[in-house]
């Protein structure tokens, strides 16, 4: 399986709290590959893919942040109109539910990468493999 580990950090929705998380990562020389922020009026969820998952989790927990790790699927698709909708249609036709997704930069200006949280990683990976969609591993992302 090519599942990628996504780190989620829960932070109060107050000034400078997001900067505090990122400062902690900077101080520990952790490089982020992908980042998403979802918020409510009270708290935010920072979702990230880092170059070193274990170190990132240890550092954030050591700084008293509430951290969880979730396995997600990461893909790389051509940077052209309709490619993401093609992938979403493939998943939907096979009854794979997409809970959320976010984009991140890859190593090519001809492709775009996405982190996708689905209800069944194994099924999604099989469907994507059969459709010829490039799936990224943690190693692929760390080396970007």
MDAnalysis code that builds the backbone (N, CA, C; Angstrom):
import MDAnalysis as mda
import numpy as np

u = mda.Universe.empty(432, n_residues=144, atom_resindex=np.repeat(np.arange(144), 3), trajectory=True)
u.add_TopologyAttr("name", ["N", "CA", "C"] * 144)
u.add_TopologyAttr("resid", np.arange(1, 145))
u.add_TopologyAttr("resname", ["UNK", "UNK", "UNK", "UNK", "UNK", "UNK", "UNK", "UNK", "UNK", "UNK", "UNK", "UNK", "UNK", "UNK", "UNK", "UNK", "UNK", "UNK", "UNK", "UNK", "UNK", "UNK", "UNK", "UNK", "UNK", "UNK", "UNK", "UNK", "UNK", "UNK", "UNK", "UNK", "UNK", "UNK", "UNK", "UNK", "UNK", "UNK", "UNK", "UNK", "UNK", "UNK", "UNK", "UNK", "UNK", "UNK", "UNK", "UNK", "UNK", "UNK", "UNK", "UNK", "UNK", "UNK", "UNK", "UNK", "UNK", "UNK", "UNK", "UNK", "UNK", "UNK", "UNK", "UNK", "UNK", "UNK", "UNK", "UNK", "UNK", "UNK", "UNK", "UNK", "UNK", "UNK", "UNK", "UNK", "UNK", "UNK", "UNK", "UNK", "UNK", "UNK", "UNK", "UNK", "UNK", "UNK", "UNK", "UNK", "UNK", "UNK", "UNK", "UNK", "UNK", "UNK", "UNK", "UNK", "UNK", "UNK", "UNK", "UNK", "UNK", "UNK", "UNK", "UNK", "UNK", "UNK", "UNK", "UNK", "UNK", "UNK", "UNK", "UNK", "UNK", "UNK", "UNK", "UNK", "UNK", "UNK", "UNK", "UNK", "UNK", "UNK", "UNK", "UNK", "UNK", "UNK", "UNK", "UNK", "UNK", "UNK", "UNK", "UNK", "UNK", "UNK", "UNK", "UNK", "UNK", "UNK", "UNK", "UNK", "UNK", "UNK", "UNK", "UNK"])
u.atoms.positions = np.array([
    [0.834, -1.197, 0.000],
    [0.000, 0.000, 0.000],
    [0.865, 1.241, 0.000],
    [0.360, 2.264, -0.653],
    [1.132, 3.499, -0.747],
    [0.543, 4.607, 0.114],
    [-0.205, 4.231, 1.145],
    [-0.783, 5.255, 2.013],
    [0.284, 6.195, 2.549],
    [-0.112, 7.432, 2.691],
    [0.759, 8.482, 3.213],
    [0.207, 8.885, 4.573],
    [1.088, 9.162, 5.510],
    [0.649, 9.572, 6.844],
    [0.504, 11.096, 6.893],
    [-0.709, 11.505, 7.216],
    [-1.022, 12.918, 7.377],
    [-1.073, 13.235, 8.867],
    [-0.478, 14.340, 9.232],
    [-0.453, 14.780, 10.627],
    [-1.494, 15.879, 10.777],
    [-2.362, 15.727, 11.769],
    [-3.356, 16.756, 12.073],
    [-3.056, 17.332, 13.446],
    [-3.073, 18.649, 13.521],
    [-2.794, 19.351, 14.771],
    [-4.006, 20.222, 15.097],
    [-4.494, 20.108, 16.303],
    [-5.641, 20.887, 16.735],
    [-5.144, 22.112, 17.490],
    [-5.576, 23.284, 17.047],
    [-5.143, 24.538, 17.673],
    [-6.348, 25.430, 17.927],
    [-6.294, 26.171, 19.016],
    [-7.326, 27.169, 19.274],
    [-7.291, 28.215, 18.175],
    [-8.449, 28.687, 17.783],
    [-8.538, 29.693, 16.731],
    [-8.315, 31.075, 17.350],
    [-7.035, 31.358, 17.613],
    [-6.623, 32.622, 18.214],
    [-5.377, 33.125, 17.497],
    [-5.140, 34.439, 17.545],
    [-3.960, 34.987, 16.872],
    [-2.664, 34.307, 17.303],
    [-1.830, 34.047, 16.339],
    [-0.475, 33.528, 16.515],
    [-0.379, 32.038, 16.838],
    [-1.503, 31.325, 16.993],
    [-1.427, 29.899, 17.296],
    [-0.902, 29.082, 16.119],
    [-1.330, 29.394, 14.908],
    [-0.804, 28.698, 13.735],
    [0.687, 28.988, 13.583],
    [1.065, 30.225, 13.785],
    [2.488, 30.582, 13.715],
    [3.284, 29.805, 14.755],
    [2.702, 29.571, 15.926],
    [3.389, 28.808, 16.956],
    [3.700, 27.382, 16.502],
    [2.738, 26.741, 15.835],
    [2.960, 25.390, 15.306],
    [4.095, 25.426, 14.285],
    [4.017, 26.377, 13.368],
    [5.028, 26.446, 12.311],
    [6.395, 26.853, 12.850],
    [6.416, 27.692, 13.863],
    [7.700, 28.038, 14.497],
    [8.340, 26.813, 15.143],
    [7.528, 25.991, 15.782],
    [8.040, 24.764, 16.394],
    [8.668, 23.866, 15.331],
    [8.016, 23.757, 14.188],
    [8.562, 22.938, 13.101],
    [9.853, 23.539, 12.552],
    [9.859, 24.845, 12.378],
    [11.067, 25.517, 11.864],
    [12.245, 25.318, 12.806],
    [12.007, 25.496, 14.083],
    [13.073, 25.345, 15.079],
    [13.659, 23.933, 15.084],
    [12.872, 22.965, 14.641],
    [13.325, 21.580, 14.609],
    [13.664, 21.104, 13.194],
    [13.803, 22.059, 12.297],
    [14.232, 21.801, 10.919],
    [13.356, 20.772, 10.202],
    [12.060, 20.904, 10.420],
    [11.090, 20.031, 9.754],
    [10.526, 20.796, 8.556],
    [10.531, 20.118, 7.429],
    [10.080, 20.732, 6.190],
    [8.709, 20.178, 5.818],
    [7.758, 21.062, 5.575],
    [6.414, 20.642, 5.179],
    [6.347, 20.480, 3.673],
    [5.619, 19.477, 3.247],
    [5.409, 19.219, 1.820],
    [4.009, 19.619, 1.394],
    [3.052, 19.514, 2.321],
    [1.668, 19.889, 2.035],
    [1.054, 20.423, 3.319],
    [0.107, 21.360, 3.162],
    [-0.512, 21.986, 4.332],
    [-1.922, 22.423, 3.991],
    [-2.815, 22.177, 4.931],
    [-4.196, 22.622, 4.800],
    [-4.660, 23.089, 6.173],
    [-5.484, 24.111, 6.183],
    [-6.041, 24.606, 7.439],
    [-7.552, 24.691, 7.301],
    [-8.256, 24.030, 8.206],
    [-9.710, 24.117, 8.281],
    [-10.029, 24.694, 9.648],
    [-10.992, 25.588, 9.693],
    [-11.259, 26.210, 10.982],
    [-12.741, 26.313, 11.281],
    [-13.015, 26.484, 12.561],
    [-14.337, 26.855, 13.062],
    [-14.107, 28.116, 13.873],
    [-15.128, 28.615, 14.509],
    [-14.936, 29.829, 15.305],
    [-14.069, 29.572, 16.534],
    [-13.984, 28.324, 16.993],
    [-13.249, 28.012, 18.216],
    [-11.878, 27.373, 18.005],
    [-11.729, 26.554, 16.979],
    [-10.463, 25.854, 16.794],
    [-10.187, 25.631, 15.314],
    [-8.962, 25.270, 15.034],
    [-8.562, 24.941, 13.676],
    [-7.906, 23.575, 13.649],
    [-7.953, 22.956, 12.499],
    [-7.247, 21.697, 12.277],
    [-6.231, 21.959, 11.177],
    [-4.964, 21.844, 11.544],
    [-3.880, 21.998, 10.584],
    [-3.533, 20.592, 10.115],
    [-3.728, 20.349, 8.828],
    [-3.376, 19.045, 8.256],
    [-2.111, 19.221, 7.440],
    [-1.160, 18.310, 7.631],
    [0.116, 18.484, 6.939],
    [0.748, 17.145, 6.602],
    [1.581, 17.201, 5.576],
    [2.473, 16.111, 5.223],
    [3.874, 16.690, 5.400],
    [4.687, 16.024, 6.186],
    [6.029, 16.525, 6.487],
    [7.084, 15.594, 5.902],
    [8.303, 16.097, 5.838],
    [9.396, 15.273, 5.309],
    [9.798, 14.154, 6.267],
    [9.423, 14.256, 7.529],
    [9.742, 13.215, 8.514],
    [8.571, 13.125, 9.494],
    [7.679, 12.184, 9.242],
    [6.443, 12.079, 10.017],
    [6.708, 11.805, 11.489],
    [7.528, 10.825, 11.789],
    [7.767, 10.457, 13.187],
    [8.362, 11.611, 13.981],
    [9.359, 12.259, 13.420],
    [9.987, 13.391, 14.109],
    [8.976, 14.507, 14.317],
    [8.162, 14.778, 13.300],
    [7.169, 15.851, 13.392],
    [6.183, 15.575, 14.515],
    [5.683, 14.353, 14.587],
    [4.737, 13.985, 15.642],
    [5.396, 14.116, 17.012],
    [6.598, 13.604, 17.152],
    [7.311, 13.690, 18.436],
    [7.529, 15.133, 18.864],
    [7.967, 15.966, 17.938],
    [8.240, 17.376, 18.242],
    [6.958, 18.093, 18.649],
    [5.877, 17.887, 17.903],
    [4.624, 18.583, 18.217],
    [4.020, 18.098, 19.532],
    [4.059, 16.807, 19.763],
    [3.543, 16.289, 21.046],
    [4.407, 16.781, 22.198],
    [5.710, 16.863, 21.964],
    [6.621, 17.387, 22.985],
    [6.351, 18.842, 23.313],
    [5.772, 19.560, 22.346],
    [5.409, 20.963, 22.567],
    [3.955, 21.093, 23.034],
    [3.357, 19.983, 23.439],
    [2.005, 19.921, 24.016],
    [0.875, 20.206, 23.034],
    [1.102, 19.940, 21.759],
    [0.018, 20.054, 20.778],
    [-0.740, 18.735, 20.715],
    [-2.054, 18.827, 20.475],
    [-2.878, 17.640, 20.255],
    [-2.693, 17.205, 18.807],
    [-2.149, 16.014, 18.610],
    [-1.759, 15.551, 17.284],
    [-2.384, 14.186, 17.010],
    [-2.866, 14.000, 15.790],
    [-3.291, 12.683, 15.328],
    [-2.626, 12.402, 13.980],
    [-2.534, 11.122, 13.658],
    [-1.974, 10.706, 12.373],
    [-3.039, 9.889, 11.652],
    [-3.259, 10.229, 10.395],
    [-4.268, 9.579, 9.574],
    [-3.628, 9.146, 8.263],
    [-3.976, 7.968, 7.805],
    [-3.489, 7.539, 6.502],
    [-4.394, 8.103, 5.415],
    [-3.756, 8.680, 4.406],
    [-4.455, 9.280, 3.275],
    [-3.834, 8.755, 1.989],
    [-4.469, 9.067, 0.891],
    [-3.960, 8.716, -0.421],
    [-3.413, 9.988, -1.055],
    [-2.264, 9.884, -1.695],
    [-1.690, 11.033, -2.409],
    [-1.500, 10.639, -3.871],
    [-1.866, 11.550, -4.759],
    [-1.779, 11.265, -6.191],
    [-1.083, 12.403, -6.916],
    [-0.615, 12.097, -8.100],
    [-0.063, 13.095, -9.006],
    [-0.787, 12.922, -10.331],
    [-1.352, 14.010, -10.841],
    [-2.097, 13.954, -12.100],
    [-1.602, 15.064, -13.023],
    [-1.835, 14.908, -14.333],
    [-1.421, 15.958, -15.262],
    [-2.077, 17.297, -14.913],
    [-1.341, 18.362, -15.090],
    [-1.851, 19.710, -14.826],
    [-2.585, 20.204, -16.063],
    [-3.792, 19.700, -16.240],
    [-4.618, 20.111, -17.368],
    [-6.083, 20.079, -16.947],
    [-6.914, 20.855, -17.621],
    [-8.326, 20.938, -17.237],
    [-9.009, 19.574, -17.216],
    [-9.772, 19.346, -16.154],
    [-10.600, 18.160, -16.056],
    [-9.959, 16.948, -15.417],
    [-8.679, 17.000, -15.100],
    [-8.013, 15.811, -14.555],
    [-8.504, 15.446, -13.155],
    [-8.714, 16.447, -12.308],
    [-9.203, 16.138, -10.961],
    [-10.633, 15.603, -11.025],
    [-11.472, 16.202, -11.855],
    [-12.842, 15.690, -11.955],
    [-12.840, 14.268, -12.508],
    [-11.913, 13.939, -13.405],
    [-11.792, 12.566, -13.920],
    [-11.506, 11.600, -12.770],
    [-10.545, 11.958, -11.908],
    [-10.196, 11.099, -10.771],
    [-11.380, 10.976, -9.813],
    [-12.045, 12.082, -9.533],
    [-13.188, 12.036, -8.615],
    [-14.323, 11.196, -9.192],
    [-14.534, 11.267, -10.503],
    [-15.553, 10.432, -11.143],
    [-15.190, 8.952, -11.038],
    [-13.922, 8.630, -11.233],
    [-13.464, 7.236, -11.112],
    [-13.746, 6.721, -9.708],
    [-13.388, 7.506, -8.701],
    [-13.628, 7.095, -7.317],
    [-15.121, 6.965, -7.035],
    [-15.887, 7.950, -7.458],
    [-17.328, 7.941, -7.209],
    [-18.039, 6.775, -7.862],
    [-17.640, 6.438, -9.082],
    [-18.251, 5.307, -9.786],
    [-17.984, 3.989, -9.077],
    [-16.929, 3.940, -8.279],
    [-16.599, 2.733, -7.515],
    [-17.007, 2.861, -6.045],
    [-17.884, 3.827, -5.764],
    [-18.438, 4.049, -4.421],
    [-17.394, 4.369, -3.364],
    [-16.333, 5.058, -3.767],
    [-15.348, 5.551, -2.810],
    [-15.758, 6.974, -2.448],
    [-15.980, 7.216, -1.165],
    [-16.380, 8.545, -0.709],
    [-15.158, 9.390, -0.379],
    [-15.089, 10.580, -0.971],
    [-14.014, 11.529, -0.683],
    [-14.486, 12.430, 0.449],
    [-13.751, 12.409, 1.562],
    [-14.116, 13.232, 2.714],
    [-13.552, 14.643, 2.597],
    [-12.314, 14.764, 2.108],
    [-11.715, 16.062, 1.813],
    [-10.479, 15.838, 0.971],
    [-9.994, 16.910, 0.383],
    [-8.745, 16.854, -0.369],
    [-8.109, 18.221, -0.389],
    [-6.808, 18.244, -0.668],
    [-6.098, 19.502, -0.849],
    [-4.916, 19.273, -1.764],
    [-4.538, 20.323, -2.452],
    [-3.457, 20.241, -3.434],
    [-2.133, 20.643, -2.812],
    [-1.044, 20.178, -3.437],
    [0.286, 20.638, -3.059],
    [1.191, 20.570, -4.277],
    [2.277, 21.315, -4.210],
    [3.198, 21.366, -5.336],
    [4.063, 20.122, -5.383],
    [4.253, 19.626, -6.576],
    [5.135, 18.486, -6.786],
    [6.451, 18.964, -7.361],
    [7.088, 18.100, -8.096],
    [8.400, 18.432, -8.656],
    [8.331, 18.819, -10.128],
    [7.142, 18.817, -10.698],
    [7.004, 19.108, -12.114],
    [5.957, 20.188, -12.317],
    [6.202, 21.066, -13.284],
    [5.180, 22.069, -13.589],
    [4.136, 21.497, -14.556],
    [4.261, 20.236, -14.903],
    [3.303, 19.578, -15.787],
    [2.346, 18.658, -15.015],
    [2.504, 18.614, -13.690],
    [1.652, 17.764, -12.860],
    [1.279, 18.505, -11.591],
    [0.191, 18.085, -11.007],
    [-0.243, 18.634, -9.725],
    [-0.524, 17.450, -8.798],
    [-0.266, 17.641, -7.520],
    [-0.433, 16.569, -6.545],
    [-1.564, 16.907, -5.582],
    [-2.235, 15.860, -5.114],
    [-3.343, 16.025, -4.188],
    [-3.241, 15.010, -3.063],
    [-3.625, 15.435, -1.873],
    [-3.854, 14.555, -0.738],
    [-5.356, 14.334, -0.706],
    [-5.763, 13.069, -0.624],
    [-7.193, 12.749, -0.626],
    [-7.496, 11.859, 0.567],
    [-8.435, 12.282, 1.367],
    [-8.932, 11.479, 2.491],
    [-10.206, 10.807, 2.009],
    [-10.199, 9.480, 2.013],
    [-11.342, 8.702, 1.553],
    [-11.816, 7.776, 2.658],
    [-12.970, 7.159, 2.432],
    [-13.522, 6.262, 3.449],
    [-12.907, 4.870, 3.412],
    [-12.189, 4.522, 2.343],
    [-11.589, 3.198, 2.228],
    [-10.316, 3.309, 1.390],
    [-9.174, 3.464, 2.060],
    [-7.904, 3.658, 1.355],
    [-7.574, 2.499, 0.426],
    [-7.732, 1.266, 0.911],
    [-7.355, 0.104, 0.100],
    [-8.168, 0.042, -1.192],
    [-9.459, 0.267, -1.076],
    [-10.326, 0.242, -2.262],
    [-9.959, 1.389, -3.202],
    [-9.731, 2.568, -2.647],
    [-9.365, 3.730, -3.471],
    [-8.056, 3.471, -4.212],
    [-7.080, 2.909, -3.513],
    [-5.791, 2.629, -4.149],
    [-5.941, 1.635, -5.291],
    [-6.751, 0.608, -5.099],
    [-6.980, -0.383, -6.144],
    [-7.652, 0.254, -7.356],
    [-8.671, 1.049, -7.098],
    [-9.399, 1.727, -8.168],
    [-8.465, 2.668, -8.931],
    [-7.664, 3.441, -8.207],
    [-6.755, 4.387, -8.855],
    [-5.664, 3.665, -9.647],
    [-5.160, 2.575, -9.103],
    [-4.148, 1.789, -9.819],
    [-4.722, 1.260, -11.125],
    [-5.916, 0.697, -11.066],
    [-6.559, 0.162, -12.267],
    [-6.826, 1.241, -13.307],
    [-7.006, 2.485, -12.861],
    [-7.264, 3.598, -13.776],
    [-5.970, 4.264, -14.255],
    [-4.830, 3.782, -13.762],
    [-3.549, 4.337, -14.192],
    [-3.182, 5.655, -13.542],
    [-3.811, 5.967, -12.407],
    [-3.512, 7.209, -11.697],
    [-2.254, 6.996, -10.851],
    [-1.307, 7.913, -10.954],
    [-0.054, 7.810, -10.207],
    [-0.303, 8.109, -8.736],
    [0.080, 7.140, -7.886],
    [-0.039, 7.329, -6.449],
    [1.341, 7.577, -5.863],
    [1.397, 8.504, -4.951],
    [2.674, 8.881, -4.327],
    [2.831, 8.174, -2.992],
    [4.056, 7.864, -2.653],
    [4.369, 7.288, -1.356],
    [4.927, 8.384, -0.449],
    [5.074, 8.060, 0.827],
    [5.697, 9.022, 1.744],
    [7.105, 9.371, 1.276],
    [7.816, 8.377, 0.788],
    [9.166, 8.619, 0.270],
    [9.155, 9.594, -0.898],
    [8.216, 9.383, -1.839],
    [8.100, 10.294, -2.987],
    [7.919, 11.735, -2.514],
    [7.041, 11.907, -1.550],
    [6.721, 13.246, -1.067],
    [7.894, 13.831, -0.282],
    [8.534, 13.037, 0.548],
    [9.673, 13.524, 1.330],
    [10.803, 13.995, 0.443],
    [10.963, 13.365, -0.709],
    [12.047, 13.718, -1.609],
    [11.733, 14.891, -2.535],
    [10.513, 15.396, -2.478],
    [10.132, 16.531, -3.343],
    [10.852, 17.788, -2.911],
])
